[in-house]
Amino acid sequence: MLESPARTCRFAGCVAILLACVMGKVAIAANVASPPNIIFIMADDLGYADLGVFGSHHISTPNLDQLARDGLKMTQGYANSAVCSPSRAALLTGKYQQRFLFGLEEPAGPKRAAPKGLQTGGATIASVLQEQGYYTALIGKWHLGPPPDFGPNQQGYDYFYGLPGGAADYFLHRAGQNSNSGVDGLYQNNLAVTREGYLTRIFADETIDIIERSDAQKPFFISLHFNAPHWPWQGPHDEGKSSDRASLWDKESGTVEKYAEMVESMDANIGRIMAALQEKGIAKNTIVIFTSDNGGERFSDTWPLVGVKGELLEGGIRVPVIVRWPAKIAPGQTSEQVIASMDFAPTLLAAAGGKAEKRDFDGVNLLPQIIGDKKDRERTLYWRFRSHDQAAVRRGDFKYLRIAGEEFLFNVAEEPRERANLKSRRPELLDELRGLYENWDDSVLPYPDESFSEDVTEGYVDRY
């Protein structure tokens, strides 16, 4: 019997609705399964307690505080080194920086012996994401060697806009009024460029431009490496005052208030970046990570930790870590998972759908812990710093520390201020951790006789 036209229409309508629902669910599933965009934000010399959400009582950081409230605050984050370029080498390669000659300079700079730049000879955080189909960009401070031989474009980044070196005047964008360094100033890819403005805002502008031009068919990975709040101490309204300093390395200037102004400017520009993600409609499936390259310097706050940049005390290597990914991480989370700079390469590769375990990383994939799928993973991490013969191991809650010929044992989970020395109570554990360090030390490169290591006692009156 033939169907009536009305019944046929009703049936066709039901099929169309059912098909639309199915296709809608497929589209939603595909959207959820699509690779996330990634913005990795790294501050320079930021102290552990320089953000409101990490305990600051004098610096206002509403945007970073909100970033933490929207996602995950990690209280046991570590830099791979107590100074910048070695930590950046570990971040880039996913390995201990001591596996590379360039990583033995603490930090790389004018007194560097050799080589001229980091020679990885393998995968980088950028190249593995590039292989996953990502557009990769590094905006800001590089400090791993000069273009065109050792710049970001040679290490897996499609685009670079920033500073090849370790520091620059925030308005002149070079070391000083009369500087003619071969790696001075701003670079776009492998070419030097000029531009007016405050560096913190310039780097945020470049990041926002990539976000606005992004294509939904190609995810992006942006390494946004602010040079703030690294010296020289200049706020966004200090243009024209660059000539007041004798040189870029003039340590006679600066105040706690000026430092706070620099951090607050960085926070405000991160707020602009988050607004751009929202306006583009991609904030939900964008991973935003914030951390620092090492512990704080002279004007920073590290409470309850002690120590500064250049020391393997907690204040020199413990750093704030925030992760926001609304598609995978519920708001308001806190984690005590121990994580280090070198862990981000395998972790982000896994987040992008890659196989981190197939790569030769020293860092580990902590994605299951970050998104809450698995319980915290116990870590054993190693540090070495040539100045004052420093060595450290953290295994579980305990930390072995050697500095200036003295040995210490701390439970840094219970007592992060490193005041209660347990070496007399737990001599067997001290021996065990020292042995672990010695085995690790034998597995990495020794320091060349001429390698540089920063001595913090030269600039801190409280070290005497």
Sine and cosine of phi, psi and omega as CSV:
sin_phi,cos_phi,sin_psi,cos_psi,sin_omega,cos_omega
0.00,0.00,0.71,-0.70,-0.01,-1.00
-0.95,0.31,0.62,-0.78,0.07,-1.00
-0.96,0.27,0.54,-0.84,0.08,-1.00
-0.95,0.31,0.47,-0.88,0.02,-1.00
-0.83,0.56,-0.64,0.77,-0.04,-1.00
-0.91,0.42,-0.69,0.72,-0.02,-1.00
-0.92,0.40,-0.63,0.78,0.03,-1.00
-0.87,0.49,-0.66,0.75,0.00,-1.00
-0.91,0.42,-0.67,0.75,0.00,-1.00
-0.90,0.44,-0.67,0.75,0.01,-1.00
-0.90,0.44,-0.71,0.70,0.01,-1.00
-0.88,0.47,-0.62,0.79,0.02,-1.00
-0.91,0.42,-0.66,0.75,0.02,-1.00
-0.89,0.46,-0.69,0.73,0.03,-1.00
-0.88,0.48,-0.68,0.74,-0.01,-1.00
-0.89,0.45,-0.67,0.74,0.01,-1.00
-0.91,0.42,-0.71,0.71,0.01,-1.00
-0.87,0.49,-0.68,0.73,0.00,-1.00
-0.89,0.45,-0.64,0.77,0.01,-1.00
-0.90,0.44,-0.66,0.75,0.01,-1.00
-0.90,0.44,-0.71,0.71,0.00,-1.00
-0.88,0.47,-0.72,0.69,-0.01,-1.00
-0.90,0.44,-0.59,0.81,0.04,-1.00
-0.89,0.45,-0.69,0.72,0.02,-1.00
-0.91,0.42,-0.63,0.78,0.05,-1.00
-0.89,0.46,-0.68,0.73,0.00,-1.00
-0.89,0.45,-0.67,0.74,0.02,-1.00
-0.90,0.44,-0.70,0.71,0.01,-1.00
-0.87,0.49,-0.68,0.74,0.01,-1.00
-0.89,0.45,-0.62,0.78,-0.01,-1.00
-0.91,0.41,-0.68,0.73,0.01,-1.00
-0.91,0.42,-0.61,0.79,-0.06,-1.00
-0.99,0.17,-0.16,0.99,-0.05,-1.00
-0.92,0.39,0.55,-0.83,-0.03,-1.00
-0.87,0.50,0.65,-0.76,0.00,-1.00
-0.97,0.24,0.52,-0.86,0.27,-0.96
-0.95,0.33,0.40,-0.91,-0.05,-1.00
-0.69,-0.72,0.78,-0.63,0.17,-0.99
-0.84,-0.55,0.91,-0.41,0.01,-1.00
-0.97,-0.24,0.94,-0.34,-0.08,-1.00
-0.97,-0.24,0.81,-0.58,0.01,-1.00
-0.81,-0.59,0.83,-0.56,0.12,-0.99
-0.99,0.13,0.16,-0.99,-0.06,-1.00
-0.86,-0.52,0.93,-0.38,0.03,-1.00
0.94,0.35,0.49,0.87,0.00,-1.00
-0.98,0.18,0.72,-0.69,0.03,-1.00
-0.97,0.24,0.40,-0.92,-0.05,-1.00
-0.84,0.54,-0.58,0.81,-0.07,-1.00
-0.95,-0.31,0.49,0.87,-0.01,-1.00
-1.00,0.01,0.03,1.00,0.07,-1.00
-0.92,-0.38,0.55,-0.84,0.02,-1.00
-0.82,0.58,-0.69,0.72,-0.05,-1.00
-0.94,0.35,-0.27,0.96,0.08,-1.00
-0.96,-0.27,0.19,0.98,0.17,-0.99
0.92,-0.39,0.07,1.00,-0.02,-1.00
-0.89,0.45,0.67,-0.74,0.02,-1.00
-0.93,-0.36,0.03,1.00,-0.04,-1.00
-0.66,-0.75,-0.09,1.00,0.04,-1.00
-0.92,-0.39,0.77,-0.64,-0.01,-1.00
-1.00,-0.08,0.88,-0.47,-0.01,-1.00
-0.75,-0.66,0.89,0.45,-0.09,-1.00
-0.88,0.48,-0.56,0.83,-0.05,-1.00
-0.96,0.27,-0.66,0.75,0.06,-1.00
-0.94,0.33,-0.56,0.83,0.09,-1.00
-0.89,0.46,-0.65,0.76,0.03,-1.00
-0.93,0.38,-0.59,0.81,0.05,-1.00
-0.85,0.53,-0.67,0.74,0.02,-1.00
-0.93,0.37,-0.65,0.76,0.01,-1.00
-0.90,0.43,-0.50,0.87,-0.01,-1.00
-0.99,0.17,-0.19,0.98,-0.09,-1.00
-0.52,-0.85,-0.83,-0.55,-0.18,-0.98
-0.85,-0.52,0.80,-0.60,0.12,-0.99
-0.98,-0.19,0.85,-0.53,-0.02,-1.00
-0.95,-0.30,0.89,-0.45,-0.13,-0.99
-1.00,-0.01,-0.15,0.99,-0.05,-1.00
-0.88,-0.47,0.74,0.67,0.02,-1.00
-1.00,0.00,0.60,-0.80,-0.02,-1.00
-0.74,-0.67,0.57,-0.82,0.24,-0.97
-1.00,0.07,0.49,-0.87,0.01,-1.00
-0.95,0.31,-0.30,0.95,0.01,-1.00
-0.58,-0.81,0.26,-0.97,0.04,-1.00
-1.00,0.04,0.01,1.00,0.12,-0.99
-0.68,-0.74,0.15,-0.99,-0.31,-0.95
-0.95,0.31,-0.86,0.51,-0.16,-0.99
-0.89,0.47,-0.60,0.80,0.07,-1.00
-0.89,0.45,-0.64,0.77,0.05,-1.00
-0.90,0.44,-0.61,0.79,0.01,-1.00
-0.92,0.38,-0.56,0.83,0.08,-1.00
-0.90,0.43,-0.65,0.76,0.03,-1.00
-0.92,0.39,-0.66,0.75,0.05,-1.00
-0.86,0.50,-0.72,0.69,-0.06,-1.00
-0.91,0.42,-0.68,0.73,-0.15,-0.99
-1.00,-0.08,-0.31,0.95,-0.11,-0.99
0.95,0.31,0.32,0.95,-0.04,-1.00
-0.76,-0.65,0.29,-0.96,0.18,-0.98
-0.86,0.51,0.75,-0.66,-0.03,-1.00
-0.90,0.45,-0.35,0.94,-0.01,-1.00
-0.95,0.32,0.00,1.00,0.09,-1.00
-1.00,0.08,-0.07,1.00,-0.06,-1.00
-0.78,-0.62,0.67,-0.74,0.00,-1.00
-0.84,0.54,-0.66,0.75,-0.02,-1.00
-0.89,0.45,-0.53,0.85,-0.01,-1.00
-0.95,0.31,-0.13,0.99,0.02,-1.00
-1.00,0.05,-0.14,0.99,0.10,-0.99
-0.99,0.13,0.78,-0.63,-0.16,-0.99
-0.81,-0.59,0.98,0.22,-0.05,1.00
-0.99,-0.13,0.02,-1.00,0.13,-0.99
-0.94,0.34,0.65,-0.76,-0.02,-1.00
-0.04,-1.00,-0.32,-0.95,-0.06,-1.00
-0.86,0.52,-0.47,0.88,-0.02,-1.00
-1.00,-0.02,0.11,0.99,-0.04,-1.00
-0.88,0.47,0.66,-0.75,0.00,-1.00
-0.99,0.13,-0.85,0.52,-0.03,-1.00
-0.07,-1.00,0.31,-0.95,-0.17,0.99
-0.99,0.13,-0.15,-0.99,-0.07,-1.00
-0.98,0.21,-0.44,0.90,-0.05,-1.00
-0.38,-0.93,0.15,-0.99,-0.01,-1.00
-0.96,0.27,0.82,-0.57,0.07,-1.00
-0.94,-0.34,0.98,-0.19,-0.13,-0.99
-0.98,0.17,-0.65,0.76,-0.03,-1.00
0.91,0.41,0.32,0.95,-0.04,-1.00
-0.18,-0.98,-0.39,-0.92,-0.08,-1.00
-0.95,0.31,0.47,-0.88,0.11,-0.99
-0.78,-0.62,0.22,-0.98,0.03,-1.00
-0.85,0.53,-0.53,0.85,0.01,-1.00
-0.98,0.19,-0.68,0.73,-0.08,-1.00
-0.93,0.38,-0.59,0.80,0.00,-1.00
-0.94,0.33,-0.54,0.84,0.07,-1.00
-0.97,0.25,-0.54,0.84,0.10,-0.99
-0.86,0.51,-0.66,0.75,0.04,-1.00
-0.91,0.42,-0.44,0.90,0.05,-1.00
-0.99,0.14,0.04,1.00,0.04,-1.00
0.99,-0.13,0.22,0.98,-0.03,-1.00
-1.00,0.08,0.56,-0.83,0.28,-0.96
-0.99,0.11,0.81,-0.59,-0.13,-0.99
-0.89,-0.45,0.70,-0.72,-0.02,-1.00
-0.61,-0.80,0.62,-0.78,0.16,-0.99
-0.89,-0.45,0.85,-0.53,0.01,-1.00
-0.89,-0.45,0.82,-0.57,0.07,-1.00
0.91,-0.41,-0.60,-0.80,-0.12,-0.99
-0.99,0.17,0.71,-0.70,0.00,-1.00
-0.96,-0.27,-0.94,0.34,0.13,-0.99
0.92,0.40,0.47,0.88,0.04,-1.00
-0.82,-0.57,0.29,0.96,0.05,-1.00
0.78,-0.62,0.49,-0.87,-0.11,-0.99
-0.99,0.15,0.58,-0.81,0.22,-0.98
-0.92,0.40,0.39,-0.92,0.02,1.00
-1.00,-0.01,0.01,1.00,-0.08,-1.00
-1.00,0.03,-0.54,0.84,-0.13,-0.99
-0.77,-0.64,0.35,0.94,-0.04,-1.00
-0.99,0.14,0.02,-1.00,0.00,-1.00
-0.85,0.53,-0.57,0.82,0.00,-1.00
-0.90,0.43,-0.36,0.93,0.03,-1.00
-1.00,-0.01,-0.01,1.00,-0.07,-1.00
-0.83,-0.56,0.40,0.92,0.12,-0.99
0.97,-0.23,0.03,1.00,0.03,-1.00
-1.00,-0.07,0.77,-0.64,0.04,-1.00
-0.94,0.34,-0.50,0.87,-0.11,-0.99
-0.62,-0.79,0.63,-0.78,0.06,-1.00
-0.71,-0.71,0.74,-0.67,0.16,-0.99
-0.62,-0.79,0.93,-0.37,0.00,-1.00
0.23,-0.97,-0.46,-0.89,-0.09,-1.00
-0.97,-0.25,0.87,-0.49,0.07,-1.00
-0.92,0.38,-0.54,0.84,-0.09,-1.00
-1.00,0.01,-0.24,-0.97,-0.14,-0.99
-1.00,-0.04,-0.34,0.94,-0.04,-1.00
-0.31,-0.95,0.38,-0.92,0.03,-1.00
-0.33,-0.94,0.46,-0.89,0.18,-0.98
-0.85,0.52,0.69,-0.72,-0.12,-0.99
-0.94,0.34,-0.29,0.96,0.01,-1.00
-0.92,-0.38,-0.58,0.82,0.04,-1.00
-0.98,0.18,-0.41,0.91,0.01,-1.00
0.91,0.42,0.37,0.93,0.09,-1.00
-0.55,-0.84,0.02,-1.00,-0.13,-0.99
-0.91,0.41,-0.52,0.86,-0.01,-1.00
-0.10,-1.00,-0.06,-1.00,-0.07,-1.00
-0.86,0.51,-0.61,0.79,-0.11,-0.99
-0.91,-0.42,0.39,0.92,-0.06,-1.00
-0.97,0.25,0.69,-0.72,0.05,-1.00
-0.80,-0.61,0.49,0.87,-0.02,-1.00
-0.87,0.49,0.58,-0.81,-0.01,-1.00
-0.93,0.38,-0.31,0.95,0.00,-1.00
-0.89,-0.45,0.36,0.93,-0.03,-1.00
-0.99,0.11,0.38,-0.92,0.12,-0.99
1.00,0.10,-0.05,-1.00,0.00,-1.00
-1.00,0.09,0.56,-0.83,0.08,-1.00
-0.80,-0.60,0.59,-0.81,0.20,-0.98
-0.90,-0.44,0.93,-0.36,-0.19,-0.98
0.83,0.55,-0.87,-0.49,-0.08,-1.00
-0.98,-0.20,0.19,0.98,-0.08,-1.00
-0.86,-0.51,0.63,-0.77,0.06,-1.00
-0.94,0.33,0.64,-0.77,0.02,-1.00
-0.70,-0.71,0.30,-0.95,0.07,-1.00
-0.87,-0.50,0.51,-0.86,-0.04,-1.00
-0.26,-0.97,0.58,-0.81,0.03,-1.00
-1.00,-0.05,0.50,-0.86,0.10,-1.00
0.74,-0.67,0.12,-0.99,0.00,-1.00
-1.00,0.07,0.78,-0.63,-0.17,-0.99
-0.83,0.56,-0.66,0.76,-0.04,-1.00
-0.86,0.51,-0.68,0.73,0.02,-1.00
-0.95,0.30,-0.61,0.79,0.03,-1.00
-0.85,0.52,-0.70,0.71,-0.03,-1.00
-0.93,0.37,-0.57,0.82,0.09,-1.00
-0.92,0.39,-0.65,0.76,0.03,-1.00
-0.86,0.51,-0.70,0.72,0.01,-1.00
-0.89,0.46,-0.64,0.76,0.02,-1.00
-0.91,0.41,-0.70,0.72,0.02,-1.00
-0.88,0.47,-0.61,0.79,0.02,-1.00
-0.88,0.47,-0.66,0.75,0.04,-1.00
-0.91,0.42,-0.67,0.74,0.02,-1.00
-0.86,0.50,-0.73,0.68,-0.05,-1.00
-0.92,0.39,-0.51,0.86,-0.01,-1.00
-1.00,-0.03,-0.03,1.00,-0.10,-1.00
-0.91,0.42,0.49,-0.87,-0.03,-1.00
-0.95,-0.31,0.76,-0.65,-0.02,-1.00
-0.87,0.50,-0.35,0.94,-0.04,-1.00
-0.99,0.11,-0.21,0.98,-0.05,-1.00
-0.72,-0.70,0.94,-0.35,0.01,-1.00
-0.93,0.38,0.37,-0.93,0.01,-1.00
-0.86,-0.51,0.48,-0.87,0.16,-0.99
-0.83,-0.56,0.91,-0.41,0.01,-1.00
-0.92,-0.39,0.88,-0.48,0.19,-0.98
-1.00,-0.01,0.96,-0.27,0.00,-1.00
-0.98,-0.21,0.98,-0.19,-0.08,-1.00
-0.95,-0.31,1.00,-0.01,0.06,-1.00
-0.89,0.46,0.56,-0.83,0.19,-0.98
-1.00,0.07,-0.19,0.98,0.05,-1.00
-0.97,0.25,0.56,-0.83,-0.03,1.00
-0.99,-0.13,0.60,0.80,0.07,-1.00
-0.86,0.52,0.56,-0.83,0.10,-1.00
-0.85,0.52,0.40,-0.92,0.14,0.99
-0.96,0.27,0.43,-0.90,-0.12,-0.99
-0.99,0.13,1.00,-0.06,-0.05,-1.00
-0.70,-0.72,0.82,-0.58,0.09,-1.00
-1.00,0.02,0.08,-1.00,-0.06,-1.00
-0.93,0.37,-0.18,0.98,-0.01,-1.00
-0.94,-0.34,0.30,0.95,-0.06,-1.00
-0.98,-0.18,0.32,0.95,0.02,-1.00
-0.86,0.51,0.67,-0.74,-0.02,-1.00
1.00,-0.06,-0.11,0.99,-0.03,-1.00
-0.98,-0.21,0.11,0.99,-0.06,-1.00
-0.89,0.46,-0.54,0.84,-0.03,-1.00
-0.95,0.30,-0.15,0.99,0.03,-1.00
-0.94,0.34,-0.33,0.94,-0.03,-1.00
-1.00,-0.07,0.59,-0.80,0.04,-1.00
-0.92,0.38,-0.62,0.78,0.03,-1.00
-0.32,-0.95,0.12,-0.99,0.02,-1.00
-0.87,0.49,-0.51,0.86,-0.07,-1.00
-1.00,-0.03,0.22,0.97,0.06,-1.00
-0.91,0.42,0.90,-0.44,-0.03,-1.00
-0.98,-0.21,0.21,0.98,-0.04,-1.00
-1.00,0.09,-0.22,0.98,-0.05,-1.00
-0.98,-0.19,-0.03,-1.00,0.07,-1.00
0.99,-0.16,0.51,-0.86,0.07,-1.00
-0.57,-0.82,0.25,-0.97,0.08,-1.00
-0.88,0.48,-0.62,0.78,-0.02,-1.00
-0.92,0.40,-0.66,0.75,0.00,-1.00
-0.92,0.39,-0.64,0.77,0.06,-1.00
-0.86,0.51,-0.71,0.71,0.02,-1.00
-0.87,0.50,-0.63,0.78,0.02,-1.00
-0.88,0.47,-0.62,0.78,0.01,-1.00
-0.93,0.37,-0.68,0.73,0.03,-1.00
-0.91,0.42,-0.65,0.76,-0.01,-1.00
-0.92,0.40,-0.55,0.84,0.08,-1.00
-0.91,0.41,-0.67,0.74,0.06,-1.00
-0.87,0.49,-0.70,0.71,0.01,-1.00
-0.87,0.50,-0.69,0.72,-0.01,-1.00
-0.89,0.46,-0.63,0.78,0.00,-1.00
-0.96,0.29,-0.50,0.87,0.13,-0.99
-0.91,0.40,-0.59,0.81,0.10,-1.00
-0.87,0.50,-0.64,0.77,0.05,-1.00
-0.90,0.44,-0.63,0.78,0.01,-1.00
-0.91,0.40,-0.68,0.74,0.02,-1.00
-0.90,0.44,-0.60,0.80,0.05,-1.00
-0.90,0.43,-0.61,0.80,0.03,-1.00
-0.91,0.42,-0.62,0.79,0.06,-1.00
-0.89,0.45,-0.67,0.74,0.02,-1.00
-0.90,0.44,-0.71,0.71,-0.03,-1.00
-0.90,0.43,-0.56,0.83,0.02,-1.00
-0.97,0.24,-0.28,0.96,0.00,-1.00
0.98,0.17,0.42,0.91,-0.07,-1.00
-0.84,-0.54,0.21,0.98,-0.08,-1.00
-0.91,0.42,-0.57,0.82,-0.09,-1.00
-0.89,0.46,-0.67,0.74,-0.04,-1.00
-0.95,-0.30,0.60,0.80,0.12,-0.99
-0.89,-0.46,0.83,-0.55,0.11,-0.99
-0.99,0.16,0.82,-0.57,0.10,-1.00
-0.88,-0.48,0.86,-0.52,0.01,-1.00
-0.89,-0.45,0.67,-0.74,0.09,-1.00
-0.79,-0.61,0.70,-0.72,0.06,-1.00
-0.35,-0.94,-0.19,-0.98,0.04,-1.00
-0.77,-0.64,0.37,-0.93,-0.04,-1.00
-0.98,0.20,-0.37,0.93,0.05,-1.00
-0.22,-0.98,-0.06,-1.00,0.00,-1.00
-0.95,0.31,0.01,-1.00,-0.14,-0.99
-0.98,0.21,0.34,-0.94,0.02,-1.00
-0.97,-0.25,-0.51,-0.86,-0.27,-0.96
-0.91,0.41,-0.52,0.85,-0.04,-1.00
-0.97,-0.24,0.09,1.00,-0.07,-1.00
-1.00,0.08,0.19,-0.98,0.02,-1.00
-0.89,-0.46,0.78,-0.63,-0.02,-1.00
-0.86,-0.52,0.17,0.98,-0.06,-1.00
-0.80,0.60,0.68,-0.73,0.09,1.00
-1.00,0.00,0.27,0.96,-0.07,-1.00
-0.99,0.11,0.30,-0.96,0.14,-0.99
-0.86,-0.52,0.32,-0.95,-0.03,-1.00
0.99,-0.16,0.35,-0.94,-0.05,-1.00
-0.69,-0.72,0.09,-1.00,0.13,-0.99
-0.72,0.69,0.76,-0.65,-0.05,-1.00
0.99,-0.16,0.01,1.00,0.02,-1.00
-0.76,-0.65,0.51,-0.86,0.02,-1.00
-1.00,-0.02,0.15,0.99,0.28,-0.96
-0.88,0.47,0.34,-0.94,-0.10,-0.99
-0.83,0.56,-0.60,0.80,-0.02,-1.00
-0.91,0.42,-0.32,0.95,0.02,-1.00
-1.00,-0.01,-0.28,0.96,-0.07,-1.00
-0.76,-0.64,-0.33,0.94,0.03,-1.00
-0.98,0.20,0.74,-0.68,-0.08,-1.00
-0.70,-0.71,0.47,-0.88,0.09,-1.00
-0.93,0.36,0.59,-0.81,0.09,-1.00
-0.70,-0.71,0.79,-0.62,0.05,-1.00
-0.78,-0.62,0.69,-0.72,0.04,-1.00
-0.76,-0.65,0.82,-0.57,0.04,-1.00
-0.86,-0.52,0.83,-0.56,0.06,-1.00
-0.43,-0.90,0.99,0.11,-0.11,-0.99
-0.82,0.57,-0.48,0.88,-0.01,-1.00
-0.93,0.38,-0.38,0.93,-0.10,-1.00
-0.77,-0.64,-0.40,0.92,-0.10,-0.99
-0.89,-0.45,0.86,-0.51,0.05,-1.00
-0.93,0.37,0.49,-0.87,-0.01,-1.00
-0.93,0.36,0.38,-0.93,0.12,-0.99
0.97,0.25,0.42,0.91,-0.04,-1.00
-1.00,-0.03,0.51,-0.86,0.11,-0.99
-0.75,-0.66,0.65,-0.76,-0.04,-1.00
-0.73,-0.68,0.63,-0.78,0.13,-0.99
-0.97,-0.23,0.29,0.96,0.07,-1.00
-0.89,0.46,0.80,-0.60,0.06,-1.00
-0.96,0.27,0.78,-0.62,-0.02,-1.00
-0.64,-0.77,0.60,-0.80,-0.02,-1.00
-0.82,-0.57,0.22,-0.98,-0.04,-1.00
-0.78,0.62,-0.68,0.73,-0.09,-1.00
-0.95,0.32,-0.19,0.98,0.00,-1.00
-0.98,0.20,-0.31,0.95,-0.09,-1.00
-0.94,0.35,-0.55,0.84,0.00,-1.00
-0.88,0.48,-0.82,0.57,0.03,-1.00
-0.92,0.40,-0.55,0.83,-0.03,-1.00
-0.92,0.40,-0.70,0.71,-0.01,-1.00
-0.96,0.29,-0.54,0.84,0.09,-1.00
-0.88,0.48,-0.68,0.73,0.03,-1.00
-0.90,0.43,-0.65,0.76,0.02,-1.00
-0.88,0.47,-0.51,0.86,0.00,-1.00
-0.99,0.10,0.00,1.00,0.03,-1.00
0.99,-0.11,0.10,0.99,0.00,-1.00
-1.00,0.05,0.12,-0.99,-0.03,-1.00
-0.97,-0.24,1.00,-0.03,-0.05,-1.00
-0.90,0.44,-0.53,0.85,-0.07,-1.00
-0.94,0.35,-0.26,0.97,0.00,-1.00
-1.00,0.02,0.00,1.00,-0.02,-1.00
-0.97,-0.25,0.40,-0.92,-0.05,-1.00
-1.00,0.00,0.92,0.40,0.01,-1.00
-0.98,-0.17,0.55,-0.84,0.25,-0.97
-0.99,0.11,-0.54,0.84,0.08,-1.00
-0.93,0.36,0.27,-0.96,-0.04,-1.00
-0.85,-0.53,0.38,-0.93,0.03,-1.00
-0.98,0.19,0.93,-0.36,0.00,-1.00
-0.95,-0.30,0.30,0.95,0.02,-1.00
-0.84,0.55,-0.70,0.71,0.00,-1.00
-0.85,0.52,-0.57,0.82,0.02,-1.00
-0.97,0.25,-0.60,0.80,-0.04,-1.00
-0.93,0.38,-0.65,0.76,-0.01,-1.00
-1.00,0.00,0.01,1.00,0.12,-0.99
1.00,0.07,0.26,0.97,0.01,-1.00
-0.98,0.19,-0.44,0.90,-0.04,-1.00
-0.69,-0.72,0.38,-0.93,0.01,-1.00
-0.95,0.32,0.25,-0.97,-0.04,-1.00
-0.83,0.56,0.58,-0.82,-0.03,-1.00
-0.97,-0.24,0.79,-0.62,0.01,-1.00
-0.95,0.32,0.68,-0.74,-0.04,-1.00
-0.88,-0.48,0.46,-0.89,0.25,-0.97
-0.83,-0.55,0.90,-0.44,-0.08,-1.00
-0.85,-0.52,0.49,-0.87,-0.06,-1.00
-0.80,-0.61,0.60,-0.80,0.09,-1.00
-0.72,-0.69,0.46,-0.89,0.09,-1.00
-0.55,-0.84,0.66,-0.75,0.04,-1.00
-0.58,-0.82,0.83,-0.56,-0.19,-0.98
-0.93,0.38,-0.64,0.77,-0.01,-1.00
-0.87,0.48,0.80,-0.60,-0.02,-1.00
0.89,0.46,0.42,0.91,0.13,-0.99
0.76,0.65,0.86,0.52,-0.08,-1.00
-1.00,-0.07,0.62,-0.78,0.06,-1.00
-0.55,-0.84,0.52,-0.86,0.03,-1.00
-0.44,-0.90,0.53,-0.85,0.12,-0.99
-0.70,-0.71,0.72,-0.69,0.22,-0.97
-0.89,-0.46,0.84,-0.54,0.11,-0.99
-0.78,-0.63,0.87,-0.48,-0.07,-1.00
0.87,0.48,-0.79,-0.61,-0.03,-1.00
-1.00,0.06,-0.19,0.98,-0.18,-0.98
-0.97,-0.24,0.53,-0.85,-0.02,-1.00
-0.74,-0.67,0.80,-0.60,0.17,-0.99
-1.00,-0.06,0.71,-0.70,0.00,-1.00
-0.69,-0.72,0.74,-0.68,0.16,-0.99
-0.85,-0.53,0.78,-0.63,0.00,-1.00
-0.46,-0.89,0.80,-0.60,0.02,-1.00
0.81,0.59,0.65,0.76,0.09,-1.00
0.99,0.10,-0.05,1.00,0.01,-1.00
-0.95,-0.30,0.54,-0.84,0.01,-1.00
-0.91,-0.41,0.55,-0.84,-0.03,-1.00
-0.63,-0.78,0.41,-0.91,0.11,-0.99
-0.70,-0.71,0.83,-0.56,-0.05,-1.00
-0.78,-0.63,0.50,-0.86,0.26,-0.97
-0.99,-0.11,1.00,-0.06,-0.13,-0.99
-0.98,0.19,-0.19,0.98,0.11,-0.99
-0.96,0.27,-0.67,0.75,0.02,-1.00
-1.00,0.06,-0.53,0.85,-0.14,-0.99
-0.66,-0.75,0.97,0.26,-0.11,-0.99
-0.94,0.34,-0.17,0.99,-0.01,-1.00
-0.98,0.20,-0.11,0.99,0.08,-1.00
0.83,0.56,0.81,0.58,0.05,-1.00
-0.93,-0.37,-0.52,0.86,-0.06,-1.00
-1.00,-0.05,1.00,-0.09,-0.04,-1.00
-0.99,0.17,0.89,-0.46,-0.12,-0.99
-0.99,-0.14,0.22,0.97,-0.15,-0.99
-0.92,0.39,-0.48,0.88,0.03,-1.00
-0.98,0.22,-0.52,0.85,0.01,-1.00
-0.98,0.19,-0.53,0.85,-0.08,-1.00
-0.80,-0.60,0.86,0.51,-0.05,-1.00
-0.88,0.47,-0.52,0.85,-0.01,-1.00
-0.93,0.37,-0.59,0.81,0.04,-1.00
-0.95,0.32,-0.63,0.78,0.08,-1.00
-0.84,0.54,-0.73,0.68,0.00,-1.00
-0.89,0.45,-0.65,0.76,-0.03,-1.00
-0.90,0.43,-0.71,0.70,-0.02,-1.00
-0.94,0.34,-0.59,0.81,0.09,-1.00
-0.88,0.48,-0.66,0.75,0.03,-1.00
-0.90,0.44,-0.64,0.77,0.06,-1.00
-0.87,0.49,-0.68,0.73,0.01,-1.00
-0.88,0.48,-0.71,0.70,-0.04,-1.00
-0.89,0.46,-0.62,0.79,0.06,-1.00
-0.91,0.41,-0.68,0.74,0.04,-1.00
-0.91,0.42,-0.70,0.72,-0.02,-1.00
-0.85,0.52,-0.58,0.81,0.04,-1.00
-0.94,0.34,-0.33,0.94,-0.08,-1.00
-1.00,-0.01,-0.15,0.99,-0.03,-1.00
-0.89,-0.46,0.08,-1.00,-0.09,-1.00
-0.95,0.31,0.62,-0.78,0.11,-0.99
-0.97,0.22,0.39,-0.92,0.07,-1.00
-0.93,0.37,0.74,-0.67,0.19,-0.98
-0.90,0.44,0.45,-0.89,-0.03,-1.00
-0.84,0.55,-0.55,0.83,-0.12,-0.99
-0.99,-0.11,0.08,1.00,-0.06,-1.00
-0.92,0.39,0.50,-0.86,-0.08,-1.00
-1.00,-0.09,0.60,-0.80,0.09,-1.00
-0.57,-0.82,0.80,-0.60,-0.12,-0.99
-0.95,0.32,0.74,-0.67,0.01,-1.00
-0.97,-0.23,0.95,-0.32,-0.08,-1.00
-0.95,0.30,-0.29,0.96,0.01,-1.00
-0.94,0.35,-0.22,0.98,0.01,-1.00
-0.97,0.23,-0.27,0.96,-0.08,-1.00
-0.75,-0.66,0.10,1.00,-0.05,-1.00
-0.84,-0.55,0.93,-0.37,-0.06,-1.00
-0.89,0.45,-0.49,0.87,-0.03,-1.00
-0.97,0.24,0.03,1.00,0.07,-1.00
-1.00,-0.05,0.17,0.99,-0.01,-1.00
-0.81,-0.58,0.00,0.00,0.00,0.00
